[in-house]
Amino acid sequence: MAWLEWWSTPLAFAFMQRGIVAAIVTGVVCALLSCFLVLRGWSLMGDAISHAVLPGVVLAVLAGVPIAFGAFGSGLFCALATGYIKDRCRVKEDTVMGILFSGMFALGLVLFSRIDTDHHLSHILFGNLLGVTPAELRQLLIIAGTVSLLVLVKHRDLMLYCFDPAQAKALGLSANLLHYGLLGLLALTIVAALQAVGVILAIAMLIAPGITAALLCRRFDQMLLVAVLVSVFSCIAGTLISFHIDGATGPCIVLMQALLFLLAQIRRLSKGENQPGI
């Protein structure tokens, strides 16, 4: 009974109900996309875009428009700028991303320090999951639902592109369309994760479920399912734990994902397997 009460007591509060729904929705869309990022080796790209959204958030506040528009525009600009610079200079892609995301993040911090706003920087950086309003939850559901639907519909094309872009092109698929489409979905997903875990921790939700599933699965379809299950469990458990210990919700979710990754790695090592299955 004590265990049941531990789970049910937080659900008596409306803000916890909204928070858990927001966490689950965010966890699902991040998990789906994380599988493709892990396959493509785009961990740093997710890091870059998650940091690069900060200037767009500040400009959206100044313009009086929803911060989702500013965050998406800023993140998409970073993704497109990375590809443009990489194609026209001899600098490696990871170096370009490092320069861009650190520069845009610094620009966002400078802009934020110069404006007078009711928005708290800590909420932008670390999220405010339990402060999600009904309007913000509806916005999150729309963004996450759109991204999830597109990923599920085009997952085979995206999977082929992530595994072998040359083969995808040989089969008649547009590598550029898939490349920039995946970047656009990544930017939208980070906008969805912004309210839940903030700029700093969004990258963890975009990587941990995918790499944990990769340690446990040998087929990509299984990897998608396991990543979603890992992410949803982490989001629910992390949210409930944060309620009971009066801790920050986003970090609790990320800690749960890190714990599950460590358990998956220990399981794999115990079987004598050293390499991911995917």
VEXLUM-811272 format. One record per atom (N, C-alpha, C): x, z, y; residue in one letter. Coordinates in steps of 0.02 Angstrom, whole numbers, padded with zeros to 5 digits, always signed. Atoms other than C-alpha are relative to their C-alpha. Layout:
<recs>
XZYA...
</recs>
This chain:
<recs>
+00041+00000-00061M+00000+00000+00000M+00043+00000+00063M-00044-00002-00058A+00143+00039+00119A+00029-00069+00013A-00027+00068-00008W+00216-00134+00087W-00052-00046+00030W+00054+00042-00027L+00047-00216+00120L-00013+00017+00073L+00010-00021-00070E+00028-00115+00280E+00056-00026+00045E-00057+00025-00038W+00202-00169+00335W-00012-00073+00021W+00014+00070-00016W+00145-00351+00327W-00062-00008+00043W+00064+00011-00033S-00032-00329+00393S-00006+00032+00069S+00007-00034-00064T-00010-00209+00539T+00016-00045+00060T-00014+00043-00057P+00074-00334+00656P-00054-00052+00013P+00050+00053-00007L-00065-00460+00624L-00063+00024+00035L+00058-00027-00037A-00190-00345+00710A+00004-00016+00074A-00010+00016-00070F-00118-00400+00877F-00002-00075+00011F+00008+00071-00014A-00164-00567+00954A+00067-00033+00016A-00064+00031-00017F+00011-00597+01023F+00043-00010-00062F-00037+00010+00062M+00084-00574+00849M-00029-00058-00040M+00030+00056+00035Q-00041-00695+00775Q+00024-00066+00029Q-00025+00061-00032R+00008-00827+00903R+00074-00010-00014R-00072+00005+00012G+00191-00787+00879G+00017-00025-00069G-00014+00021+00069I+00187-00808+00691I-00020-00073-00010I+00019+00071+00005V+00090-00972+00704V+00052-00044+00034V-00051+00038-00036A+00215-01035+00833A+00065-00003-00040A-00061-00002+00040A+00359-00980+00722A-00004-00046-00060A+00009+00043+00059I+00289-01068+00569I+00003-00074+00019I+00001+00070-00022V+00255-01230+00662V+00070-00023+00020V-00068+00017-00020T+00428-01228+00741T+00046-00005-00061T-00041+00001+00060G+00507-01187+00574G-00008-00062-00042G+00013+00059+00041V+00424-01332+00485V+00033-00062+00030V-00027+00060-00030V+00474-01466+00610V+00076+00003+00003V-00073-00006-00001C+00651-01399+00627C+00030-00011-00069C-00024+00008+00068A+00671-01393+00438A+00001-00073-00021A+00003+00071+00019L+00615-01573+00414L+00057-00039+00032L-00052+00037-00035L+00734-01638+00546L+00069+00023-00021L-00066-00026+00018S+00877-01526+00489S+00029-00037-00060S-00025+00036+00059C+00888-01620+00324C+00034-00065+00020C-00030+00063-00022F+00924-01783+00414F+00064+00013+00041F-00060-00016-00039L+01048-01701+00533L+00058+00018-00045L-00052-00019+00047V+01144-01627+00388V+00028-00062-00035V-00022+00061+00033L+01150-01795+00298L+00040-00044+00047L-00032+00044-00049R+01202-01886+00456R+00064+00031+00030R-00057-00033-00029G+01331-01756+00505G-00007+00010+00075G+00014-00004-00072W+01249-01729+00674W-00011+00073+00023W+00008-00069-00022S+01264-01540+00688S+00018+00008+00073S-00022-00006-00069L+01359-01556+00851L-00048-00036+00048L+00048+00034-00043M+01230-01679+00918M-00059+00046+00015M+00053-00048-00013G+01094-01549+00896G+00022+00053+00048G-00027-00050-00045D+01205-01422+00983D+00003-00028+00071D-00007+00031-00066A+01238-01544+01126A-00068-00005+00035A+00066+00011-00031I+01055-01586+01157I-00033+00067+00017I+00032-00064-00013S+00998-01405+01143S+00027+00033+00063S-00029-00027-00062H+01119-01355+01281H-00017-00044+00060H+00010+00047-00055A+01086-01511+01384A-00069+00003+00030A+00069-00001-00027V+00901-01474+01408V-00006+00048+00059V+00007-00050-00053L+00937-01332+01530L-00009-00030+00070L+00013+00030-00066P+00955-01442+01687P-00070-00028+00008P+00068+00028-00003G+00792-01529+01644G-00052+00054+00007G+00047-00056-00006V+00704-01361+01625V-00002+00024+00073V-00004-00023-00070V+00765-01306+01798V-00033-00050+00047V+00030+00051-00044L+00716-01471+01880L-00076-00003-00009L+00072-00001+00011A+00544-01462+01798A-00032+00059+00036A+00026-00058-00037V+00519-01288+01872V-00003-00015+00074V-00001+00018-00071L+00569-01353+02043L-00055-00050+00018L+00050+00052-00013A+00450-01502+02027A-00071+00025-00015A+00066-00027+00016G+00307-01393+01965G-00034-00035-00057G+00028+00034+00059V+00283-01490+01803V+00017+00042-00061V-00016-00038+00061P+00282-01421+01624P+00073-00009-00019P-00072+00002+00015I+00459-01378+01570I+00014-00046-00061I-00011+00044+00058A+00433-01481+01410A+00020-00069+00022A-00017+00067-00024F+00441-01642+01512F+00073-00002+00023F-00069-00002-00024G+00603-01592+01597G+00049+00009-00057G-00045-00012+00056A+00681-01528+01436A+00009-00064-00042A-00004+00061+00040F+00638-01688+01341F+00040-00054+00036F-00037+00050-00038G+00702-01801+01480G+00074+00014+00002G-00071-00019-00003S+00865-01705+01496S+00034-00008-00068S-00028+00006+00067G+00893-01698+01308G+00009-00073-00020G-00005+00071+00017L+00857-01883+01286L+00055-00034+00040L-00054+00027-00040F+00973-01925+01430F+00068+00016-00031F-00064-00019+00031C+01114-01829+01345C+00013-00041-00062C-00009+00038+00061A+01084-01918+01180A+00018-00073+00015A-00014+00070-00017L+01081-02092+01259L+00068-00007+00034L-00065+00002-00035A+01230-02053+01371A+00057+00006-00049A-00052-00008+00051T+01331-01999+01220T+00013-00067-00035T-00009+00065+00033G+01300-02164+01131G+00029-00052+00046G-00025+00049-00048Y+01333-02266+01289Y+00075+00009+00012Y-00071-00013-00014I+01499-02182+01326I+00043-00014-00061I-00038+00011+00061K+01556-02187+01145K+00012-00074-00014K-00006+00072+00013D+01523-02374+01133D+00045-00036+00049D-00037+00035-00053R+01621-02412+01292R+00066+00032+00018R-00066-00029-00011C+01774-02302+01282C+00030+00019-00067C-00036-00014+00062R+01902-02248+01153R-00004+00073-00020R+00007-00072+00015V+01850-02065+01153V-00047+00008-00060V+00042-00012+00058K+01777-01999+00990K-00067+00031+00019K+00068-00022-00015E+01593-01957+00981E-00005+00076+00009E+00005-00073-00006D+01618-01770+00952D+00031+00025+00065D-00030-00019-00064T+01731-01761+01105T-00047-00014+00058T+00049+00018-00052V+01602-01851+01213V-00056+00051+00002V+00054-00048+00003M+01466-01733+01153M+00022+00068+00028M-00026-00064-00025G+01575-01581+01189G+00003+00001+00076G-00005+00004-00073I+01606-01638+01367I-00069-00001+00032I+00067+00006-00029L+01426-01687+01401L-00041+00064-00004L+00044-00057+00006F+01338-01535+01332F+00027+00060+00039F-00027-00055-00039S+01458-01411+01412S-00011-00012+00075S+00010+00016-00071G+01446-01502+01579G-00073+00008+00021G+00071-00005-00017M+01256-01514+01576M-00024+00073-00004M+00019-00070+00004F+01238-01334+01520F+00024+00039+00061F-00026-00032-00061A+01350-01278+01663A-00040-00020+00061A+00042+00023-00056L+01249-01385+01784L-00066+00038+00001L+00063-00036+00003G+01090-01302+01723G+00007+00072+00023G-00011-00069-00021L+01163-01128+01749L+00009+00004+00076L-00010+00001-00073V+01218-01174+01926V-00066-00010+00036V+00065+00013-00031L+01047-01245+01969L-00045+00061-00005L+00044-00057+00009F+00958-01095+01896F+00019+00058+00046F-00022-00054-00044S+01064-00975+01999S-00017-00012+00072S+00014+00017-00070R+01014-01065+02158R-00074-00004+00016R+00072+00006-00013I+00825-01064+02138I-00034+00068-00009I+00040-00061+00006D+00695-00927+02155D-00061-00016-00043D+00053+00017+00048T+00579-00931+02004T-00020+00062-00040T+00024-00055+00042D+00474-00816+01897D+00026-00006-00072D-00026+00010+00067H+00554-00890+01741H+00064+00041-00009H-00059-00039+00014H+00684-00778+01660H+00050-00043-00040H-00051+00040+00034L+00848-00857+01606L+00006+00021-00073L-00005-00023+00069S+00850-00749+01449S-00053-00032-00044S+00053+00031+00039H+00684-00824+01394H+00018-00073-00016H-00021+00069+00011I+00755-01000+01414I+00056-00003-00051I-00059+00001+00044L+00917-00958+01325L-00016+00025-00070L+00011-00033+00064F+00849-00847+01186F-00073-00003-00024F+00069+00007+00021G+00663-00889+01180G-00042+00061+00016G+00047-00055-00011N+00508-00781+01201N-00060-00012-00045N+00051+00020+00050L+00410-00810+01041L-00063+00042+00005L+00058-00043-00002L+00296-00660+01059L-00037-00004+00067L+00034+00010-00064G+00253-00712+01237G-00033-00068+00005G+00031+00066+00000V+00181-00881+01186V-00073+00006+00020V+00070+00000-00023T+00018-00915+01278T-00039-00051-00042T+00040+00050+00036P-00128-01012+01201P+00015-00072+00021P-00015+00067-00024A-00086-01162+01311A+00068-00023-00027A-00066+00018+00027E+00097-01159+01257E-00003-00012-00075E+00008+00010+00071L+00044-01144+01076L-00031-00068-00015L+00030+00067+00009R-00067-01299+01092R+00052-00054+00012R-00052+00049-00014Q+00078-01393+01170Q+00050-00005-00058Q-00046-00002+00057L+00192-01338+01028L-00030-00035-00061L+00033+00032+00058L+00065-01393+00897L+00000-00076+00007L+00001+00073-00011I+00052-01566+00976I+00069-00030-00011I-00068+00026+00007I+00240-01592+00988I+00023+00002-00072I-00024-00008+00069A+00280-01523+00816A-00039-00044-00048A+00040+00043+00043G+00135-01615+00735G+00020-00073+00005G-00020+00070-00010T+00188-01781+00811T+00066-00014-00034T-00066+00010+00029V+00370-01761+00759V-00004+00003-00076V+00006-00008+00073S+00325-01702+00583S-00033-00062-00031S+00034+00059+00026L+00206-01848+00557L+00046-00060-00001L-00046+00057-00003L+00334-01976+00614L+00056+00006-00051L-00054-00010+00049V+00470-01900+00505V-00025-00013-00071V+00026+00010+00067L+00359-01898+00351L-00017-00073-00014L+00018+00071+00009V+00298-02077+00378V+00062-00043-00009V-00061+00041+00001K+00474-02147+00406K+00058+00033-00036K-00056-00039+00029H+00574-02026+00298H+00044-00042-00045H-00042+00041+00043R+00633-02159+00176R+00048-00043+00041R-00045+00040-00043D+00701-02272+00314D+00052+00045+00032D-00047-00046-00032L+00780-02123+00401L+00052+00025-00051L-00046-00023+00052M+00855-02062+00237M+00053-00054-00015M-00047+00054+00014L+00934-02233+00202L+00049-00008+00058L-00044+00006-00058Y+01002-02242+00379Y+00051+00056+00001Y-00046-00057-00001C+01078-02068+00365C+00052-00005-00055C-00046+00008+00055F+01156-02105+00196F+00049-00058+00012F-00042+00060-00006D+01220-02281+00233D-00030-00047+00053D+00027+00043-00053P+01184-02365+00402P+00011-00075-00013P-00014+00070+00014A+01266-02527+00344A-00050-00028-00051A+00048+00022+00050Q+01152-02538+00192Q-00070-00007+00030Q+00065+00004-00033A+01000-02502+00300A-00006-00064+00041A+00000+00062-00040K+01048-02645+00415K-00003-00061-00045K+00001+00056+00047A+01078-02761+00266A-00070-00012-00029A+00068+00006+00027L+00901-02725+00205L-00051-00020+00053L+00044+00024-00052G+00829-02782+00371G-00026+00054+00047G+00021-00053-00044L+00804-02613+00453L+00041-00001+00064L-00034-00001-00064S+00849-02594+00636S+00039+00066+00006S-00041-00060-00004A+00995-02473+00639A-00005+00033+00069A+00004-00028-00068N+00984-02454+00828N-00067+00037+00011N+00065-00031-00008L+00798-02416+00821L-00002+00067-00037L-00001-00062+00038L+00823-02286+00685L+00046+00052+00032L-00049-00045-00033H+00974-02213+00777H-00032+00035+00060H+00028-00029-00060Y+00887-02189+00943Y-00068+00033-00012Y+00062-00034+00019G+00722-02146+00861G+00014+00070-00026G-00019-00066+00026L+00807-02003+00769L+00022+00046+00057L-00021-00040-00058L+00886-01946+00932L-00060+00023+00041L+00061-00018-00036G+00717-01950+01017G-00038+00056-00035G+00033-00053+00038L+00640-01846+00877L+00038+00066+00006L-00041-00060-00008L+00785-01725+00892L-00013+00033+00067L+00013-00027-00066A+00755-01705+01078A-00069+00033+00003A+00068-00029+00001L+00568-01675+01049L-00001+00066-00040L-00002-00060+00041T+00606-01548+00913T+00031+00059+00037T-00032-00052-00039I+00721-01451+01027I-00047+00026+00054I+00051-00022-00048V+00583-01447+01158V-00049+00047-00034V+00046-00044+00037A+00469-01372+01024A+00032+00067-00015A-00035-00062+00019A+00600-01244+00974A+00019+00042+00061A-00022-00035-00061L+00638-01198+01155L-00039+00064+00011L+00041-00059-00012Q+00492-01077+01170Q+00011+00053-00053Q-00006-00047+00055A+00523-00999+01000A+00067+00037+00001A-00065-00032+00006V+00710-00966+00996V+00047-00015+00058V-00041+00013-00058G+00777-01036+01159G+00054-00052-00012G-00051+00052+00001V+00920-01153+01199V+00057+00018-00049V-00059-00019+00037I+01059-01054+01116I-00011-00001-00076I+00012-00008+00071L+00978-01022+00947L-00035-00059-00033L+00036+00058+00029A+00886-01188+00926A+00043-00037-00050A-00044+00037+00046I+01038-01266+00843I+00000+00031-00069I+00000-00033+00066A+01033-01135+00704A-00061-00020-00040A+00061+00020+00036M+00853-01179+00660M+00002-00073-00020M-00005+00071+00015L+00902-01362+00658L+00053-00015-00053L-00053+00012+00049I+01048-01339+00537I-00008+00043-00062I+00000-00047+00057A+01025-01185+00427A-00048-00020-00057A+00044+00017+00057P+00870-01241+00328P+00025-00060-00039P-00024+00060+00034G+00944-01412+00290G+00060+00012-00044G-00061-00012+00040I+01114-01351+00232I-00014+00048-00057I+00020-00044+00054T+01034-01211+00130T-00033-00039-00056T+00033+00041+00050A+00923-01337+00043A+00049-00046-00035A-00050+00044+00030A+01072-01452+00015A+00040+00035-00054A-00036-00038+00051L+01157-01313-00082L-00040+00009-00064L+00044-00015+00057L+01008-01294-00197L-00030-00061-00034L+00037+00059+00025C+00943-01472-00222C+00047-00058-00014C-00036+00061+00016R+01004-01635-00297R-00038-00063+00021R+00040+00057-00023R+00864-01747-00233R-00025+00014+00070R+00017-00009-00070F+00817-01777-00053F-00072+00024+00009F+00070-00024-00006D+00629-01753-00079D-00004+00075-00013D-00003-00072+00013Q+00666-01582-00154Q+00031+00037+00060Q-00035-00030-00057M+00782-01546-00009M-00048+00011+00058M+00049-00007-00053L+00642-01576+00117L-00046+00059-00013L+00047-00053+00017L+00524-01458+00026L+00034+00069+00003L-00035-00064+00000V+00653-01319+00001V+00019+00020+00071V-00018-00015-00069A+00710-01331+00182A-00060+00029+00038A+00061-00025-00033V+00530-01307+00242V-00016+00071-00024V+00014-00067+00027L+00504-01158+00125L+00048+00052+00027L-00051-00046-00026V+00667-01077+00180V-00014+00016+00073V+00011-00010-00071S+00626-01102+00363S-00063+00040+00014S+00064-00036-00011V+00445-01041+00353V+00008+00073-00020V-00011-00069+00020F+00495-00886+00255F+00042+00038+00051F-00043-00032-00050S+00633-00848+00380S-00038+00016+00064S+00038-00009-00062C+00515-00870+00527C-00050+00058-00006C+00049-00054+00010I+00380-00756+00455I+00035+00067-00006I-00035-00064+00011A+00499-00622+00394A+00037+00023+00062A-00036-00019-00060G+00605-00627+00551G-00046+00025+00055G+00048-00022-00051T+00453-00611+00664T-00027+00069-00016T+00026-00065+00019L+00383-00464+00567L+00054+00055+00006L-00054-00049-00007I+00552-00377+00560I+00013+00017+00073I-00011-00013-00071S+00574-00397+00747S-00054+00046+00029S+00054-00045-00022F+00405-00312+00772F+00014+00072-00020F-00009-00068+00026H+00449-00162+00665H+00063+00033+00028H-00062-00030-00027I+00625-00136+00735I+00004-00006+00075I+00001+00011-00072D+00576-00184+00913D+00062-00039+00023D-00058+00042-00015G+00711-00318+00914G-00021-00068+00025G+00012+00068-00024A+00727-00494+00984A-00021-00044-00059A+00029+00038+00056T+00622-00613+00878T+00043-00059-00021T-00040+00058+00017G+00728-00771+00889G+00062+00017-00040G-00059-00019+00040P+00890-00687+00832P-00017+00027-00069P+00020-00024+00066C+00798-00600+00690C-00015-00058-00047C+00014+00059+00041I+00735-00769+00627I+00065-00034-00021I-00063+00033+00015V+00909-00845+00637V+00041+00041-00050V-00035-00042+00047L+00984-00695+00547L-00028-00007-00070L+00030+00011+00065M+00860-00719+00406M+00022-00067-00030M-00022+00065+00025Q+00908-00902+00392Q+00073+00003-00022Q-00071-00008+00018A+01093-00855+00389A+00006+00038-00066A-00001-00038+00062L+01057-00728+00251L-00018-00043-00060L+00020+00045+00054L+00967-00857+00145L+00054-00051-00016L-00056+00046+00012F+01111-00978+00169F+00055+00033-00041F-00051-00036+00037L+01234-00847+00108L-00021+00012-00072L+00025-00010+00068L+01125-00809-00043L+00003-00065-00040L-00004+00065+00033A+01115-00995-00084A+00072-00017-00018A-00071+00013+00013Q+01304-01010-00069Q+00026+00043-00057Q-00021-00045+00053I+01332-00858-00180I-00027-00025-00067I+00030+00026+00062R+01213-00930-00310R+00038-00061-00024R-00035+00061+00019R+01304-01096-00308R+00070+00015-00026R-00068-00018+00022L+01476-01017-00323L-00002+00036-00068L+00006-00036+00064S+01415-00907-00466S-00008-00048-00058S+00008+00052+00051K+01375-01067-00561K+00061-00045-00005K-00061+00040+00002G+01547-01138-00527G-00004-00067+00035G+00009+00062-00037E+01485-01274-00410E+00027+00010+00071E-00034-00007-00064N+01588-01303-00253N-00027-00045+00055N+00022+00049-00049Q+01505-01451-00169Q-00076-00001+00005Q+00073+00006-00006P+01328-01473-00098P-00027-00053-00047P+00030+00047+00048G+01207-01564-00211G-00021-00066+00031G+00023+00062-00032I+01155-01694-00082I+00060-00033+00032I
</recs>
